[in-house]
Amino acid sequence: MHPDHQRDFTEFVASRSDSLIRLAYVLTSDQHAAEDLLQTALAKTAAHWRRIRDSPEAYVRRVMYHEQVGRWRSPRWGRERVLEAPPDHGVADRTSEVDTRITLAEALRILPARKRAVLVLRYYEDLPESEVAKIMGCSVGTVRSQTHQAVGRLRELVGETILLEGLQ
């Protein structure tokens, strides 16, 4: 990679990694898987940096989305990992704060991958419909209909009150 391109790429990674790792975590629901997903996406981005450096974030998001969909489709995805001992760390009781999040997370897992991704990109990442459509490789109308259907299904699964609490 040309030194100027390498410097630009390094600056991009330094400035956008926090936002991108949050997206990766929402897509994977696991910190280690999120780090792997982001690393894979950045490696692919670095390989094509010369032609995508004008809009690299959209490219990275698209790569992460497609990589994660591929992982969801993999027959190995979701298998349990056996540990010798359970993790040893205590957490303060925040039941009242997290019940809503747990309920929403469980409901999100029930949704099909595309609908889940639309909700993550629209509401968690706060991207406009046009950007979501670019990332997912579909039309804005498809994003709108997928969003409408996904929110409707979440309402069925968790109820209006929990859905509104979770979005705040």
N, C-alpha and C positions, 0 to 999 in steps of 0.2 A: 504494500500500500504506500502511496506517495506520502511523504512526511506531512504535507499540508492536510491531506485527507485524514491521516492518522490523528493529527491534532484536533481536527473538526469532530471526528468520531469520538475521541476521548472527552472532549468538551460536552458533546451531546449526552454521552453516557453519564457523566458526572452531574449534569443538570437535570436529566429526566429519569434517572433510575428510581428515585423514590416513588414517583407517580406510576411508573411502569411496574414496579414490584407489587404495588397495591392492586393493580389490575390483574396481575398474574395470580396473586393470592385469591382474589375473588373468583377467578376462573377455576382454580385448583382446589381451594379449601385446605391447603396444606403449605406451610412455609417452605419446606424443603422442595416440594414439587414446584412451587412458585419460583424459587430461585433457579431450579433447573430449566423451567419454561422460559424465563427471562434470559438466561445464559444462551439457550439454544436460539432464541429470537435475535439476540444481539450478535451472535456468531454469523447467522445468516445475513443480518443487516450489514455487518462489516464486509462480507464478501461482495455485496452489491452497493457499497457506499458511494462509489463514483456516480452512479446513475440515480440514486435516490436521496442524495444528501440535501435536496431542496425541501423534501417533506419526509424526513426519516421517522418521525413518531407514528405517522399513519401506517407506514410500512411495518414497523415493529409491532404495532397493535394487530395488524392483519396477520402477521406471522404467528403471533401468540395465539390468536383466535383459532387459526387453522391447525396449529400444532396441538392445541388442547382438544379440539374436536377429534383429531386423529387419535389422541390418547383415550378419549371417551369411547371411541369405537373399538379400541384394542380389547381383545378378550382378557388381557391381564389387568386392565384398569379396575380399580375398586377392590382388589383382593386384599385380604387382611394380612398384616405383617405381624409375625410372632416375635415378641420381645421376651428376653429372659426375665425381666422384672418390670413392673409398671413404673412410669416416670415418677420421680420423687420430688414433687414440688407442690406447695400449698398455695391456695388462692383464696382471697377474702370472699366471703359470701356476698355475691352481687346478684342473687337470684331475681330480685325484683327488676333489675336492669336488663338481665340477659334472657329472660323467658321469651320476650318478644322476638329477640334476635334468633334464638334457637328455633322457635316456631317458624319464622320466616325462612331460615336456612333450610329446614327440613322441607318446607313447601317448595322452595327453589329447586331443591334436588329432584323433586318429582317432575318438574317441568322438563320438556324436551330441551336438548342442548341449544338449539337456535333461539328458542324463546328466552331461555336463561341468559344467553349471551346478549340478546337485545336489551334485556332489563339491566344487566350489568353495565353495558356501554352507555345506555341512555341515562340511567338514574344514578349509578355509582360513579361512573366516569364523567357524567354530565356532558356528554357529547351531543351535538345536534344530529337530527335524523339523517342529514346528508352525509355526515362523517361516518355514522354507523353503517349506512348503506354502502359506502366505499369499503369499509373494513370487511363487511360481511359479503360483499360482492353481490348485492341485490338492489332492488329499487327502493326509493323512499317510501312508496306505497306499501311495499312488503314489510319494511321496518315498522310502519304505523300499524298495519294489521297484526303483525306478530306482537307488538307491544300491547295493543288492545286485548288480544286473546290471552296473553300471558298475565296481564293485570287482572283480567276477568277470572282466570283460573286460580290465581292467588287469592282473590276474594272468596271464591268457593272453598278453598282449602283452609284459610285462616280467619276469614271474616273481615269486615270493613274496619272495625276498631283496631285490631292488631295490625292490619296493613297500614293504617294511618300512623299508628305509634311507631312502627318500624321505619317509616320514611322520614321521621323527624330526627 
